[in-house]
Amino acid sequence: MVLLENDAFLTELTRLFQKCRTSGSVVITLKKYDGRTKPVPKKGQSESFEPADNKCLLRASDGKKKISTVAYSNLLRAHIDGLKKKDKKSKSKKTKATQ
């Protein structure tokens, strides 16, 4: 997996989308990233680690090529405005029907 800067990541992501336009798919994952490169210790050891900034790890893959970048969550929140929210009404109707 290649860790890229934000601008290079967007360029490569655009190339992946164009490559997979006719056939194939691109998988994008997003998860909270605290800056650690080693796993969290087990219960026996208590080590407090407070990240200074909220970061997100973005990964994209077309099955052959994998790319990733680290971005700040407040930057993502400011620029991601076209997403649709989940419709919670349909979930409540299903629970009433099963009871």
A tleap script that builds the chain and sets N, CA, C and O, in Angstrom:
source leaprc.protein.ff14SB
mol = sequence {
  NMET VAL LEU LEU GLU ASN ASP ALA PHE LEU
  THR GLU LEU THR ARG LEU PHE GLN LYS CYS
  ARG THR SER GLY SER VAL VAL ILE THR LEU
  LYS LYS TYR ASP GLY ARG THR LYS PRO VAL
  PRO LYS LYS GLY GLN SER GLU SER PHE GLU
  PRO ALA ASP ASN LYS CYS LEU LEU ARG ALA
  SER ASP GLY LYS LYS LYS ILE SER THR VAL
  ALA TYR SER ASN LEU LEU ARG ALA HIE ILE
  ASP GLY LEU LYS LYS LYS ASP LYS LYS SER
  LYS SER LYS LYS THR LYS ALA THR CGLN
}
set mol.1.N position { 0.850 -1.160 0.000 }
set mol.1.CA position { 0.000 0.000 0.000 }
set mol.1.C position { 0.898 1.226 0.000 }
set mol.1.O position { 1.896 1.287 0.718 }
set mol.2.N position { 0.526 2.191 -0.813 }
set mol.2.CA position { 1.317 3.402 -0.969 }
set mol.2.C position { 0.651 4.540 -0.206 }
set mol.2.O position { -0.515 4.852 -0.451 }
set mol.3.N position { 1.385 5.166 0.721 }
set mol.3.CA position { 0.877 6.310 1.466 }
set mol.3.C position { 1.265 7.574 0.721 }
set mol.3.O position { 2.449 7.874 0.566 }
set mol.4.N position { 0.254 8.322 0.256 }
set mol.4.CA position { 0.471 9.500 -0.566 }
set mol.4.C position { 0.051 10.775 0.144 }
set mol.4.O position { -0.687 10.729 1.128 }
set mol.5.N position { 0.518 11.905 -0.349 }
set mol.5.CA position { 0.026 13.200 0.104 }
set mol.5.C position { -1.401 13.369 -0.417 }
set mol.5.O position { -1.818 12.643 -1.319 }
set mol.6.N position { -2.150 14.316 0.140 }
set mol.6.CA position { -3.562 14.468 -0.210 }
set mol.6.C position { -3.783 14.763 -1.696 }
set mol.6.O position { -4.661 14.162 -2.315 }
set mol.7.N position { -3.001 15.677 -2.279 }
set mol.7.CA position { -3.190 16.020 -3.692 }
set mol.7.C position { -2.839 14.848 -4.608 }
set mol.7.O position { -3.546 14.581 -5.580 }
set mol.8.N position { -1.756 14.159 -4.297 }
set mol.8.CA position { -1.368 12.998 -5.101 }
set mol.8.C position { -2.404 11.878 -4.966 }
set mol.8.O position { -2.679 11.166 -5.931 }
set mol.9.N position { -2.975 11.725 -3.772 }
set mol.9.CA position { -4.014 10.718 -3.557 }
set mol.9.C position { -5.232 11.002 -4.437 }
set mol.9.O position { -5.767 10.093 -5.071 }
set mol.10.N position { -5.667 12.261 -4.475 }
set mol.10.CA position { -6.825 12.616 -5.296 }
set mol.10.C position { -6.549 12.389 -6.777 }
set mol.10.O position { -7.436 11.956 -7.512 }
set mol.11.N position { -5.337 12.674 -7.217 }
set mol.11.CA position { -4.964 12.429 -8.616 }
set mol.11.C position { -5.015 10.945 -8.940 }
set mol.11.O position { -5.574 10.546 -9.962 }
set mol.12.N position { -4.433 10.125 -8.068 }
set mol.12.CA position { -4.441 8.678 -8.292 }
set mol.12.C position { -5.849 8.093 -8.177 }
set mol.12.O position { -6.193 7.154 -8.895 }
set mol.13.N position { -6.654 8.641 -7.284 }
set mol.13.CA position { -8.034 8.184 -7.141 }
set mol.13.C position { -8.830 8.479 -8.406 }
set mol.13.O position { -9.651 7.665 -8.828 }
set mol.14.N position { -8.596 9.624 -9.004 }
set mol.14.CA position { -9.244 9.962 -10.276 }
set mol.14.C position { -8.842 8.982 -11.364 }
set mol.14.O position { -9.675 8.565 -12.169 }
set mol.15.N position { -7.570 8.615 -11.390 }
set mol.15.CA position { -7.097 7.619 -12.381 }
set mol.15.C position { -7.760 6.259 -12.157 }
set mol.15.O position { -8.133 5.576 -13.110 }
set mol.16.N position { -7.901 5.871 -10.874 }
set mol.16.CA position { -8.569 4.597 -10.582 }
set mol.16.C position { -10.019 4.618 -11.052 }
set mol.16.O position { -10.495 3.647 -11.639 }
set mol.17.N position { -10.725 5.723 -10.797 }
set mol.17.CA position { -12.118 5.838 -11.233 }
set mol.17.C position { -12.224 5.758 -12.749 }
set mol.17.O position { -13.112 5.082 -13.267 }
set mol.18.N position { -11.338 6.432 -13.468 }
set mol.18.CA position { -11.373 6.413 -14.933 }
set mol.18.C position { -11.051 5.023 -15.466 }
set mol.18.O position { -11.647 4.580 -16.448 }
set mol.19.N position { -10.117 4.336 -14.826 }
set mol.19.CA position { -9.720 2.998 -15.256 }
set mol.19.C position { -10.863 1.996 -15.060 }
set mol.19.O position { -11.056 1.104 -15.886 }
set mol.20.N position { -11.615 2.144 -13.974 }
set mol.20.CA position { -12.675 1.195 -13.644 }
set mol.20.C position { -14.045 1.654 -14.123 }
set mol.20.O position { -15.055 1.074 -13.724 }
set mol.21.N position { -14.109 2.670 -14.961 }
set mol.21.CA position { -15.395 3.192 -15.426 }
set mol.21.C position { -16.155 2.165 -16.259 }
set mol.21.O position { -17.365 2.018 -16.089 }
set mol.22.N position { -15.481 1.459 -17.148 }
set mol.22.CA position { -16.162 0.507 -18.019 }
set mol.22.C position { -16.424 -0.825 -17.319 }
set mol.22.O position { -17.502 -1.402 -17.461 }
set mol.23.N position { -15.447 -1.306 -16.572 }
set mol.23.CA position { -15.650 -2.558 -15.842 }
set mol.23.C position { -14.788 -2.547 -14.599 }
set mol.23.O position { -13.672 -2.027 -14.602 }
set mol.24.N position { -15.310 -3.119 -13.553 }
set mol.24.CA position { -14.586 -3.161 -12.299 }
set mol.24.C position { -15.166 -2.202 -11.280 }
set mol.24.O position { -16.157 -1.522 -11.546 }
set mol.25.N position { -14.550 -2.150 -10.121 }
set mol.25.CA position { -15.042 -1.268 -9.067 }
set mol.25.C position { -13.872 -0.741 -8.252 }
set mol.25.O position { -12.775 -1.300 -8.269 }
set mol.26.N position { -14.131 0.345 -7.539 }
set mol.26.CA position { -13.150 0.940 -6.646 }
set mol.26.C position { -13.733 0.899 -5.244 }
set mol.26.O position { -14.861 1.343 -5.027 }
set mol.27.N position { -12.980 0.374 -4.298 }
set mol.27.CA position { -13.413 0.279 -2.916 }
set mol.27.C position { -12.687 1.358 -2.124 }
set mol.27.O position { -11.459 1.437 -2.147 }
set mol.28.N position { -13.468 2.199 -1.413 }
set mol.28.CA position { -12.893 3.257 -0.596 }
set mol.28.C position { -13.295 3.012 0.852 }
set mol.28.O position { -14.469 2.796 1.154 }
set mol.29.N position { -12.307 3.048 1.744 }
set mol.29.CA position { -12.581 2.894 3.170 }
set mol.29.C position { -12.047 4.115 3.907 }
set mol.29.O position { -11.092 4.758 3.472 }
set mol.30.N position { -12.682 4.417 5.026 }
set mol.30.CA position { -12.323 5.558 5.848 }
set mol.30.C position { -12.362 5.108 7.296 }
set mol.30.O position { -13.341 4.504 7.734 }
set mol.31.N position { -11.304 5.397 8.043 }
set mol.31.CA position { -11.316 5.033 9.453 }
set mol.31.C position { -10.519 6.040 10.259 }
set mol.31.O position { -9.661 6.745 9.727 }
set mol.32.N position { -10.812 6.098 11.541 }
set mol.32.CA position { -10.120 7.010 12.448 }
set mol.32.C position { -8.672 6.569 12.574 }
set mol.32.O position { -8.378 5.378 12.684 }
set mol.33.N position { -7.774 7.540 12.557 }
set mol.33.CA position { -6.344 7.254 12.613 }
set mol.33.C position { -5.729 8.107 13.699 }
set mol.33.O position { -5.855 9.331 13.669 }
set mol.34.N position { -5.067 7.485 14.658 }
set mol.34.CA position { -4.491 8.238 15.767 }
set mol.34.C position { -2.989 8.443 15.646 }
set mol.34.O position { -2.368 8.975 16.566 }
set mol.35.N position { -2.401 8.041 14.552 }
set mol.35.CA position { -0.979 8.278 14.330 }
set mol.35.C position { -0.076 7.154 14.793 }
set mol.35.O position { 1.142 7.240 14.640 }
set mol.36.N position { -0.637 6.119 15.346 }
set mol.36.CA position { 0.180 5.003 15.810 }
set mol.36.C position { 0.610 4.139 14.646 }
set mol.36.O position { -0.120 3.973 13.669 }
set mol.37.N position { 1.804 3.592 14.765 }
set mol.37.CA position { 2.277 2.637 13.772 }
set mol.37.C position { 2.377 1.239 14.370 }
set mol.37.O position { 2.621 0.264 13.660 }
set mol.38.N position { 2.185 1.154 15.695 }
set mol.38.CA position { 2.226 -0.135 16.383 }
set mol.38.C position { 0.859 -0.405 16.996 }
set mol.38.O position { 0.122 0.542 17.269 }
set mol.39.N position { 0.497 -1.665 17.223 }
set mol.39.CA position { -0.805 -1.973 17.819 }
set mol.39.C position { -0.912 -1.481 19.261 }
set mol.39.O position { 0.096 -1.233 19.923 }
set mol.40.N position { -2.136 -1.347 19.729 }
set mol.40.CA position { -2.417 -0.910 21.098 }
set mol.40.C position { -2.023 -2.034 22.052 }
set mol.40.O position { -2.348 -3.193 21.795 }
set mol.41.N position { -1.325 -1.717 23.159 }
set mol.41.CA position { -0.940 -2.763 24.108 }
set mol.41.C position { -2.144 -3.387 24.803 }
set mol.41.O position { -3.211 -2.779 24.880 }
set mol.42.N position { -1.966 -4.596 25.303 }
set mol.42.CA position { -3.029 -5.319 26.008 }
set mol.42.C position { -3.316 -4.665 27.354 }
set mol.42.O position { -2.710 -3.650 27.698 }
set mol.43.N position { -4.246 -5.249 28.118 }
set mol.43.CA position { -4.709 -4.686 29.387 }
set mol.43.C position { -3.602 -4.520 30.425 }
set mol.43.O position { -3.668 -3.587 31.227 }
set mol.44.N position { -2.613 -5.366 30.443 }
set mol.44.CA position { -1.577 -5.330 31.461 }
set mol.44.C position { -0.775 -4.040 31.477 }
set mol.44.O position { -0.292 -3.630 32.532 }
set mol.45.N position { -0.627 -3.407 30.353 }
set mol.45.CA position { 0.153 -2.184 30.267 }
set mol.45.C position { -0.770 -1.008 30.014 }
set mol.45.O position { -1.564 -1.028 29.074 }
set mol.46.N position { -0.670 0.004 30.838 }
set mol.46.CA position { -1.505 1.185 30.631 }
set mol.46.C position { -0.633 2.312 30.105 }
set mol.46.O position { 0.245 2.815 30.806 }
set mol.47.N position { -0.880 2.691 28.895 }
set mol.47.CA position { -0.118 3.753 28.261 }
set mol.47.C position { -1.120 4.734 27.674 }
set mol.47.O position { -1.905 4.373 26.797 }
set mol.48.N position { -1.099 5.956 28.147 }
set mol.48.CA position { -2.055 6.931 27.646 }
set mol.48.C position { -1.468 7.628 26.429 }
set mol.48.O position { -0.338 8.115 26.460 }
set mol.49.N position { -2.241 7.668 25.372 }
set mol.49.CA position { -1.815 8.307 24.133 }
set mol.49.C position { -2.955 9.178 23.645 }
set mol.49.O position { -4.017 8.667 23.291 }
set mol.50.N position { -2.755 10.461 23.621 }
set mol.50.CA position { -3.776 11.402 23.167 }
set mol.50.C position { -3.306 12.069 21.885 }
set mol.50.O position { -2.351 12.845 21.915 }
set mol.51.N position { -3.946 11.791 20.769 }
set mol.51.CA position { -3.539 12.464 19.537 }
set mol.51.C position { -3.909 13.948 19.595 }
set mol.51.O position { -4.935 14.325 20.162 }
set mol.52.N position { -3.063 14.770 19.004 }
set mol.52.CA position { -3.300 16.214 19.023 }
set mol.52.C position { -4.449 16.601 18.091 }
set mol.52.O position { -5.247 17.478 18.422 }
set mol.53.N position { -4.533 15.963 16.948 }
set mol.53.CA position { -5.565 16.282 15.963 }
set mol.53.C position { -6.333 15.029 15.587 }
set mol.53.O position { -5.811 13.917 15.668 }
set mol.54.N position { -7.582 15.221 15.173 }
set mol.54.CA position { -8.361 14.093 14.681 }
set mol.54.C position { -7.979 13.843 13.236 }
set mol.54.O position { -8.136 14.719 12.385 }
set mol.55.N position { -7.479 12.653 12.960 }
set mol.55.CA position { -7.057 12.303 11.612 }
set mol.55.C position { -7.871 11.124 11.118 }
set mol.55.O position { -8.375 10.326 11.909 }
set mol.56.N position { -7.998 11.018 9.800 }
set mol.56.CA position { -8.689 9.906 9.154 }
set mol.56.C position { -7.748 9.267 8.152 }
set mol.56.O position { -6.993 9.952 7.462 }
set mol.57.N position { -7.803 7.958 8.081 }
set mol.57.CA position { -7.026 7.209 7.103 }
set mol.57.C position { -7.956 6.831 5.965 }
set mol.57.O position { -8.936 6.114 6.173 }
set mol.58.N position { -7.658 7.307 4.767 }
set mol.58.CA position { -8.449 7.000 3.579 }
set mol.58.C position { -7.688 5.986 2.751 }
set mol.58.O position { -6.503 6.164 2.471 }
set mol.59.N position { -8.374 4.919 2.359 }
set mol.59.CA position { -7.773 3.887 1.517 }
set mol.59.C position { -8.649 3.660 0.300 }
set mol.59.O position { -9.876 3.710 0.388 }
set mol.60.N position { -8.017 3.413 -0.831 }
set mol.60.CA position { -8.751 3.097 -2.056 }
set mol.60.C position { -8.028 1.964 -2.770 }
set mol.60.O position { -6.798 1.900 -2.780 }
set mol.61.N position { -8.812 1.071 -3.368 }
set mol.61.CA position { -8.237 -0.066 -4.064 }
set mol.61.C position { -9.145 -0.488 -5.204 }
set mol.61.O position { -10.370 -0.418 -5.101 }
set mol.62.N position { -8.525 -0.931 -6.300 }
set mol.62.CA position { -9.291 -1.500 -7.404 }
set mol.62.C position { -9.071 -3.006 -7.495 }
set mol.62.O position { -9.456 -3.633 -8.482 }
set mol.63.N position { -8.467 -3.576 -6.490 }
set mol.63.CA position { -8.177 -5.002 -6.479 }
set mol.63.C position { -6.727 -5.283 -6.830 }
set mol.63.O position { -6.160 -6.271 -6.364 }
set mol.64.N position { -6.121 -4.435 -7.642 }
set mol.64.CA position { -4.727 -4.600 -8.033 }
set mol.64.C position { -3.838 -3.543 -7.402 }
set mol.64.O position { -2.741 -3.845 -6.932 }
set mol.65.N position { -4.305 -2.320 -7.390 }
set mol.65.CA position { -3.527 -1.203 -6.891 }
set mol.65.C position { -4.182 -0.642 -5.636 }
set mol.65.O position { -5.395 -0.439 -5.604 }
set mol.66.N position { -3.377 -0.391 -4.599 }
set mol.66.CA position { -3.882 0.159 -3.349 }
set mol.66.C position { -3.177 1.485 -3.076 }
set mol.66.O position { -1.957 1.594 -3.197 }
set mol.67.N position { -3.974 2.493 -2.703 }
set mol.67.CA position { -3.418 3.786 -2.331 }
set mol.67.C position { -4.058 4.241 -1.025 }
set mol.67.O position { -5.163 3.814 -0.690 }
set mol.68.N position { -3.363 5.109 -0.286 }
set mol.68.CA position { -3.907 5.602 0.968 }
set mol.68.C position { -3.337 6.981 1.273 }
set mol.68.O position { -2.310 7.382 0.727 }
set mol.69.N position { -4.026 7.696 2.156 }
set mol.69.CA position { -3.575 8.996 2.631 }
set mol.69.C position { -4.142 9.250 4.015 }
set mol.69.O position { -5.100 8.601 4.435 }
set mol.70.N position { -3.544 10.195 4.719 }
set mol.70.CA position { -4.027 10.621 6.028 }
set mol.70.C position { -4.536 12.039 5.880 }
set mol.70.O position { -3.835 12.903 5.355 }
set mol.71.N position { -5.768 12.285 6.347 }
set mol.71.CA position { -6.381 13.614 6.236 }
set mol.71.C position { -6.960 14.004 7.587 }
set mol.71.O position { -7.280 13.148 8.412 }
set mol.72.N position { -7.087 15.288 7.797 }
set mol.72.CA position { -7.687 15.790 9.027 }
set mol.72.C position { -9.199 15.772 8.901 }
set mol.72.O position { -9.746 16.169 7.872 }
set mol.73.N position { -9.877 15.310 9.950 }
set mol.73.CA position { -11.325 15.123 9.880 }
set mol.73.C position { -12.068 16.443 9.717 }
set mol.73.O position { -13.095 16.477 9.040 }
set mol.74.N position { -11.578 17.541 10.321 }
set mol.74.CA position { -12.284 18.807 10.148 }
set mol.74.C position { -12.159 19.323 8.722 }
set mol.74.O position { -13.055 20.020 8.245 }
set mol.75.N position { -11.070 18.999 8.029 }
set mol.75.CA position { -10.939 19.352 6.622 }
set mol.75.C position { -11.935 18.556 5.780 }
set mol.75.O position { -12.543 19.101 4.858 }
set mol.76.N position { -12.106 17.254 6.097 }
set mol.76.CA position { -13.066 16.429 5.371 }
set mol.76.C position { -14.490 16.917 5.600 }
set mol.76.O position { -15.284 16.985 4.662 }
set mol.77.N position { -14.816 17.258 6.847 }
set mol.77.CA position { -16.158 17.738 7.162 }
set mol.77.C position { -16.481 19.022 6.418 }
set mol.77.O position { -17.628 19.243 6.030 }
set mol.78.N position { -15.490 19.862 6.218 }
set mol.78.CA position { -15.718 21.136 5.540 }
set mol.78.C position { -15.988 20.955 4.054 }
set mol.78.O position { -16.713 21.751 3.458 }
set mol.79.N position { -15.408 19.908 3.442 }
set mol.79.CA position { -15.507 19.757 1.992 }
set mol.79.C position { -16.412 18.629 1.529 }
set mol.79.O position { -16.714 18.552 0.338 }
set mol.80.N position { -16.855 17.758 2.410 }
set mol.80.CA position { -17.774 16.698 2.015 }
set mol.80.C position { -19.180 17.164 2.346 }
set mol.80.O position { -19.624 17.067 3.490 }
set mol.81.N position { -19.877 17.670 1.339 }
set mol.81.CA position { -21.214 18.182 1.586 }
set mol.81.C position { -22.262 17.543 0.692 }
set mol.81.O position { -23.448 17.839 0.844 }
set mol.82.N position { -21.871 16.684 -0.228 }
set mol.82.CA position { -22.822 16.087 -1.146 }
set mol.82.C position { -23.339 14.729 -0.711 }
set mol.82.O position { -24.056 14.075 -1.469 }
set mol.83.N position { -22.995 14.290 0.485 }
set mol.83.CA position { -23.429 12.975 0.936 }
set mol.83.C position { -24.861 13.024 1.452 }
set mol.83.O position { -25.302 14.027 2.013 }
set mol.84.N position { -25.568 11.933 1.253 }
set mol.84.CA position { -26.947 11.842 1.723 }
set mol.84.C position { -26.970 11.188 3.095 }
set mol.84.O position { -26.196 10.271 3.366 }
set mol.85.N position { -27.856 11.659 3.954 }
set mol.85.CA position { -28.008 11.058 5.267 }
set mol.85.C position { -28.914 9.842 5.171 }
set mol.85.O position { -29.753 9.753 4.274 }
set mol.86.N position { -28.742 8.898 6.103 }
set mol.86.CA position { -29.571 7.703 6.130 }
set mol.86.C position { -30.997 8.064 6.511 }
set mol.86.O position { -31.235 8.979 7.299 }
set mol.87.N position { -31.935 7.331 5.939 }
set mol.87.CA position { -33.340 7.527 6.270 }
set mol.87.C position { -33.671 6.635 7.459 }
set mol.87.O position { -33.730 5.412 7.325 }
set mol.88.N position { -33.885 7.239 8.612 }
set mol.88.CA position { -34.136 6.475 9.832 }
set mol.88.C position { -35.584 6.053 9.968 }
set mol.88.O position { -35.898 5.234 10.831 }
set mol.89.N position { -36.472 6.580 9.152 }
set mol.89.CA position { -37.892 6.229 9.230 }
set mol.89.C position { -38.116 4.780 8.824 }
set mol.89.O position { -38.921 4.082 9.440 }
set mol.90.N position { -37.418 4.325 7.802 }
set mol.90.CA position { -37.628 2.955 7.346 }
set mol.90.C position { -37.174 1.948 8.398 }
set mol.90.O position { -37.747 0.862 8.489 }
set mol.91.N position { -36.170 2.278 9.186 }
set mol.91.CA position { -35.691 1.383 10.228 }
set mol.91.C position { -36.731 1.246 11.339 }
set mol.91.O position { -36.933 0.151 11.865 }
set mol.92.N position { -37.391 2.343 11.698 }
set mol.92.CA position { -38.379 2.272 12.767 }
set mol.92.C position { -39.629 1.514 12.317 }
set mol.92.O position { -40.277 0.864 13.137 }
set mol.93.N position { -39.977 1.584 11.042 }
set mol.93.CA position { -41.128 0.847 10.539 }
set mol.93.C position { -40.866 -0.657 10.597 }
set mol.93.O position { -41.770 -1.434 10.903 }
set mol.94.N position { -39.637 -1.068 10.304 }
set mol.94.CA position { -39.308 -2.483 10.333 }
set mol.94.C position { -39.386 -3.049 11.746 }
set mol.94.O position { -39.838 -4.179 11.934 }
set mol.95.N position { -38.953 -2.283 12.736 }
set mol.95.CA position { -38.990 -2.780 14.101 }
set mol.95.C position { -40.433 -2.883 14.606 }
set mol.95.O position { -40.741 -3.795 15.375 }
set mol.96.N position { -41.313 -1.987 14.201 }
set mol.96.CA position { -42.716 -2.056 14.606 }
set mol.96.C position { -43.409 -3.239 13.962 }
set mol.96.O position { -44.272 -3.863 14.579 }
set mol.97.N position { -43.040 -3.558 12.723 }
set mol.97.CA position { -43.669 -4.655 12.019 }
set mol.97.C position { -43.284 -5.999 12.615 }
set mol.97.O position { -44.083 -6.935 12.587 }
set mol.98.N position { -42.078 -6.112 13.151 }
set mol.98.CA position { -41.636 -7.392 13.698 }
set mol.98.C position { -42.164 -7.633 15.102 }
set mol.98.O position { -42.174 -8.779 15.553 }
set mol.99.N position { -42.598 -6.611 15.803 }
set mol.99.CA position { -43.060 -6.791 17.177 }
set mol.99.C position { -44.459 -7.268 17.268 }
set mol.99.O position { -44.975 -7.461 18.369 }
savepdb mol mol.pdb
quit
